[in-house]
């Protein structure tokens, strides 16, 4: 599932959040960024930056279990 996330998906998601960031107070903004970003890696030689996002995935099966055959009540 995570392999299907594209750069365009991330830009679309973060674009909606970025619109509200300017109006947020500093502590709220820091909490938001901590919840979105897991790690930032900077390469001092190439000056490249890699951002690892914190994406929660719920892998639990949300399908109801079958109840089986219920005994029929007498007519």
LOTI-381682 format. One line per field, with one value per residue (C-alpha): x, y, z; residue in one letter; residue number from 1. Coordinates in Angstrom, 2 decimals. Layout:
// residues N
east	c(X,...)
north	c(Y,...)
up	c(Z,...)
code	c(a,...)
pos	c(NUM,...)
This chain:
// residues 75
east	c(0.00,2.78,4.49,1.55,2.03,3.44,5.21,2.06,0.01,2.40,2.39,-1.41,-1.61,1.02,-0.35,-3.59,-1.71,0.73,-2.11,-2.97,0.60,1.10,-1.82,-0.76,0.98,4.58,4.01,1.05,3.12,5.97,3.52,2.06,5.49,6.48,3.36,4.07,7.85,9.71,13.25,15.16,18.52,20.96,23.97,26.77,28.61,25.79,23.56,20.65,17.82,15.63,12.42,10.87,7.21,5.38,2.46,0.16,-1.20,-3.91,-3.48,-6.21,-8.95,-12.13,-14.51,-17.05,-16.54,-19.29,-21.53,-22.02,-25.25,-27.74,-30.09,-33.60,-36.38,-39.28,-42.32)
north	c(0.00,2.44,1.61,3.15,6.59,8.99,12.30,13.96,12.37,13.78,17.24,17.26,16.22,18.67,21.47,21.47,21.55,24.23,26.68,26.60,26.62,30.39,31.03,28.41,29.29,28.11,25.23,23.91,24.00,22.08,19.42,19.13,18.72,16.09,14.11,14.29,13.84,10.83,11.76,14.27,13.18,15.77,14.80,17.35,16.39,16.48,18.87,16.52,16.25,13.20,13.50,10.35,10.96,9.33,7.59,5.58,2.45,0.41,-3.13,-4.73,-6.56,-4.54,-7.15,-8.61,-12.28,-14.60,-15.76,-19.25,-21.15,-20.05,-22.74,-22.24,-21.65,-24.14,-22.81)
up	c(0.00,0.85,-2.44,-4.29,-2.73,-5.30,-4.94,-6.30,-3.49,-0.87,-2.49,-2.59,1.08,2.30,0.12,2.07,5.35,4.18,3.57,7.28,8.64,8.44,10.78,13.37,16.59,16.90,19.37,17.39,14.20,15.87,17.08,13.58,11.98,14.57,13.71,9.95,9.75,11.09,10.07,7.92,6.53,5.17,3.06,3.66,0.47,-2.07,-0.10,-0.70,1.77,2.31,4.31,5.74,6.48,9.35,7.65,9.87,8.26,9.88,8.58,10.66,8.85,9.26,7.88,10.26,11.05,9.88,12.69,11.34,11.14,13.76,15.08,13.75,16.22,16.06,14.11)
code	c(x,x,x,x,x,x,x,x,x,x,x,x,x,x,x,x,x,x,x,x,x,x,x,x,x,x,x,x,x,x,x,x,x,x,x,x,x,x,x,x,x,x,x,x,x,x,x,x,x,x,x,x,x,x,x,x,x,x,x,x,x,x,x,x,x,x,x,x,x,x,x,x,x,x,x)
pos	c(1,2,3,4,5,6,7,8,9,10,11,12,13,14,15,16,17,18,19,20,21,22,23,24,25,26,27,28,29,30,31,32,33,34,35,36,37,38,39,40,41,42,43,44,45,46,47,48,49,50,51,52,53,54,55,56,57,58,59,60,61,62,63,64,65,66,67,68,69,70,71,72,73,74,75)
